[in-house]
Amino acid sequence: MNCPDCRNAELIEKRETIRYAESGLSSVALQNILVRQCPACGHKLVSIPNLAGLHHSLAMLLVNKVERLVAEEIGFLRKSLGWSKADCARKLHVRPEQVSRWESETSPTQMQVQNELLLRTLVAKGQKIEDYEDHLEEIASKEPCGKSLLSMIFDHEKWQNSSPLCHC
């Protein structure tokens, strides 16, 4: 396959670990992803298999995260439900401004534990999550420890977490 940009060279295929900030989560790394790159102009084509499955796996990792959710994770889970900020406010019985404060990039307000657990439950609803109820007491019980890397690998036709969520 020739480069779609410069049309001067054949794309070279290789497997790489890539950052996937397009998910809305700044700390997601995808391992063993097929990348086609032009040796002439450097243009890259990235092939992410089963994108819906990846987003579902990321959502389930966040639902089961022991630490409190941070702003971008709240936004990711809200969007995974297909909700606008207004929809989320209506469903969680808060003002729309409150949702904006929870998701603020500059100075987020921490989501109340009850709202956070409800959001996690709504995302998990209808999905069989092993031992979710067994460790419900510890979920969202610790303060955020900073950014942790969510490293995902596509193995046996499904996305799996390849590293612990928190490195505290």
Contacts in CASP RR format, 6 or more apart in sequence:
PFRMAT RR
TARGET T0000
AUTHOR 0000-0000-0000
METHOD contacts of the structure
MODEL  1
MNCPDCRNAELIEKRETIRYAESGLSSVALQNILVRQCPACGHKLVSIPN
LAGLHHSLAMLLVNKVERLVAEEIGFLRKSLGWSKADCARKLHVRPEQVS
RWESETSPTQMQVQNELLLRTLVAKGQKIEDYEDHLEEIASKEPCGKSLL
SMIFDHEKWQNSSPLCHC
1 10 0 8 1.000
1 11 0 8 1.000
1 36 0 8 1.000
2 8 0 8 1.000
2 9 0 8 1.000
2 10 0 8 1.000
2 11 0 8 1.000
3 9 0 8 1.000
3 10 0 8 1.000
3 11 0 8 1.000
3 38 0 8 1.000
3 40 0 8 1.000
3 41 0 8 1.000
3 43 0 8 1.000
4 43 0 8 1.000
4 45 0 8 1.000
5 38 0 8 1.000
5 41 0 8 1.000
5 43 0 8 1.000
6 38 0 8 1.000
6 40 0 8 1.000
6 41 0 8 1.000
6 43 0 8 1.000
8 38 0 8 1.000
8 40 0 8 1.000
8 41 0 8 1.000
9 38 0 8 1.000
9 39 0 8 1.000
9 40 0 8 1.000
9 41 0 8 1.000
11 36 0 8 1.000
11 37 0 8 1.000
11 38 0 8 1.000
11 45 0 8 1.000
12 36 0 8 1.000
12 37 0 8 1.000
12 38 0 8 1.000
12 39 0 8 1.000
13 34 0 8 1.000
13 35 0 8 1.000
13 36 0 8 1.000
14 34 0 8 1.000
14 35 0 8 1.000
14 37 0 8 1.000
15 32 0 8 1.000
15 33 0 8 1.000
15 34 0 8 1.000
15 35 0 8 1.000
16 32 0 8 1.000
16 33 0 8 1.000
16 35 0 8 1.000
17 29 0 8 1.000
17 30 0 8 1.000
17 31 0 8 1.000
17 32 0 8 1.000
17 33 0 8 1.000
17 151 0 8 1.000
18 29 0 8 1.000
18 30 0 8 1.000
18 33 0 8 1.000
18 35 0 8 1.000
18 46 0 8 1.000
19 28 0 8 1.000
19 29 0 8 1.000
20 28 0 8 1.000
20 29 0 8 1.000
20 30 0 8 1.000
20 48 0 8 1.000
20 152 0 8 1.000
21 28 0 8 1.000
23 54 0 8 1.000
23 55 0 8 1.000
23 58 0 8 1.000
23 76 0 8 1.000
24 72 0 8 1.000
24 75 0 8 1.000
24 76 0 8 1.000
24 79 0 8 1.000
25 58 0 8 1.000
25 72 0 8 1.000
25 73 0 8 1.000
25 76 0 8 1.000
25 150 0 8 1.000
26 72 0 8 1.000
26 147 0 8 1.000
27 147 0 8 1.000
27 148 0 8 1.000
27 149 0 8 1.000
27 150 0 8 1.000
28 58 0 8 1.000
28 149 0 8 1.000
28 150 0 8 1.000
28 151 0 8 1.000
28 152 0 8 1.000
29 149 0 8 1.000
29 150 0 8 1.000
29 151 0 8 1.000
29 152 0 8 1.000
30 48 0 8 1.000
30 54 0 8 1.000
30 151 0 8 1.000
30 152 0 8 1.000
30 153 0 8 1.000
30 154 0 8 1.000
31 151 0 8 1.000
31 152 0 8 1.000
31 153 0 8 1.000
31 154 0 8 1.000
31 162 0 8 1.000
32 153 0 8 1.000
32 154 0 8 1.000
33 46 0 8 1.000
33 47 0 8 1.000
33 48 0 8 1.000
33 154 0 8 1.000
34 46 0 8 1.000
34 47 0 8 1.000
35 44 0 8 1.000
35 45 0 8 1.000
35 46 0 8 1.000
35 47 0 8 1.000
36 44 0 8 1.000
36 45 0 8 1.000
36 47 0 8 1.000
37 43 0 8 1.000
37 44 0 8 1.000
37 45 0 8 1.000
38 44 0 8 1.000
48 54 0 8 1.000
49 154 0 8 1.000
50 154 0 8 1.000
50 157 0 8 1.000
50 158 0 8 1.000
50 159 0 8 1.000
53 158 0 8 1.000
53 159 0 8 1.000
54 152 0 8 1.000
54 154 0 8 1.000
54 159 0 8 1.000
55 80 0 8 1.000
56 80 0 8 1.000
56 159 0 8 1.000
57 152 0 8 1.000
57 158 0 8 1.000
57 159 0 8 1.000
57 160 0 8 1.000
57 161 0 8 1.000
58 76 0 8 1.000
58 150 0 8 1.000
58 152 0 8 1.000
58 159 0 8 1.000
59 76 0 8 1.000
59 77 0 8 1.000
59 80 0 8 1.000
59 123 0 8 1.000
60 123 0 8 1.000
60 124 0 8 1.000
60 127 0 8 1.000
60 129 0 8 1.000
61 150 0 8 1.000
61 161 0 8 1.000
61 165 0 8 1.000
62 69 0 8 1.000
62 73 0 8 1.000
62 76 0 8 1.000
62 77 0 8 1.000
62 120 0 8 1.000
62 123 0 8 1.000
63 77 0 8 1.000
63 120 0 8 1.000
63 123 0 8 1.000
63 124 0 8 1.000
63 129 0 8 1.000
63 132 0 8 1.000
64 129 0 8 1.000
64 132 0 8 1.000
64 135 0 8 1.000
64 139 0 8 1.000
65 73 0 8 1.000
65 139 0 8 1.000
65 140 0 8 1.000
65 165 0 8 1.000
65 166 0 8 1.000
66 135 0 8 1.000
66 138 0 8 1.000
66 139 0 8 1.000
66 140 0 8 1.000
66 141 0 8 1.000
66 142 0 8 1.000
66 165 0 8 1.000
66 166 0 8 1.000
67 140 0 8 1.000
67 142 0 8 1.000
67 143 0 8 1.000
67 144 0 8 1.000
67 145 0 8 1.000
67 148 0 8 1.000
67 165 0 8 1.000
67 166 0 8 1.000
67 168 0 8 1.000
68 110 0 8 1.000
68 111 0 8 1.000
68 113 0 8 1.000
68 116 0 8 1.000
68 140 0 8 1.000
68 142 0 8 1.000
68 143 0 8 1.000
68 144 0 8 1.000
69 77 0 8 1.000
69 111 0 8 1.000
69 116 0 8 1.000
69 119 0 8 1.000
69 120 0 8 1.000
69 140 0 8 1.000
69 144 0 8 1.000
70 108 0 8 1.000
70 144 0 8 1.000
70 146 0 8 1.000
70 147 0 8 1.000
71 102 0 8 1.000
71 103 0 8 1.000
71 104 0 8 1.000
71 105 0 8 1.000
71 108 0 8 1.000
72 103 0 8 1.000
72 105 0 8 1.000
74 102 0 8 1.000
74 103 0 8 1.000
74 111 0 8 1.000
74 116 0 8 1.000
74 119 0 8 1.000
75 102 0 8 1.000
75 103 0 8 1.000
77 119 0 8 1.000
77 120 0 8 1.000
77 123 0 8 1.000
78 85 0 8 1.000
78 88 0 8 1.000
78 99 0 8 1.000
78 103 0 8 1.000
78 119 0 8 1.000
80 123 0 8 1.000
81 87 0 8 1.000
81 88 0 8 1.000
81 122 0 8 1.000
81 123 0 8 1.000
83 91 0 8 1.000
85 96 0 8 1.000
85 99 0 8 1.000
85 100 0 8 1.000
85 103 0 8 1.000
86 96 0 8 1.000
86 99 0 8 1.000
88 99 0 8 1.000
88 119 0 8 1.000
89 95 0 8 1.000
89 96 0 8 1.000
89 98 0 8 1.000
89 99 0 8 1.000
91 122 0 8 1.000
92 99 0 8 1.000
92 115 0 8 1.000
92 118 0 8 1.000
92 119 0 8 1.000
94 115 0 8 1.000
98 109 0 8 1.000
101 108 0 8 1.000
101 109 0 8 1.000
102 108 0 8 1.000
102 109 0 8 1.000
102 110 0 8 1.000
102 111 0 8 1.000
111 119 0 8 1.000
113 140 0 8 1.000
116 140 0 8 1.000
117 136 0 8 1.000
117 139 0 8 1.000
117 140 0 8 1.000
120 139 0 8 1.000
120 140 0 8 1.000
124 132 0 8 1.000
132 139 0 8 1.000
145 166 0 8 1.000
145 167 0 8 1.000
145 168 0 8 1.000
148 164 0 8 1.000
148 165 0 8 1.000
148 166 0 8 1.000
148 167 0 8 1.000
148 168 0 8 1.000
149 163 0 8 1.000
149 167 0 8 1.000
150 161 0 8 1.000
150 163 0 8 1.000
150 165 0 8 1.000
151 161 0 8 1.000
151 162 0 8 1.000
151 163 0 8 1.000
152 159 0 8 1.000
152 160 0 8 1.000
152 161 0 8 1.000
152 162 0 8 1.000
153 159 0 8 1.000
153 160 0 8 1.000
153 162 0 8 1.000
154 160 0 8 1.000
END
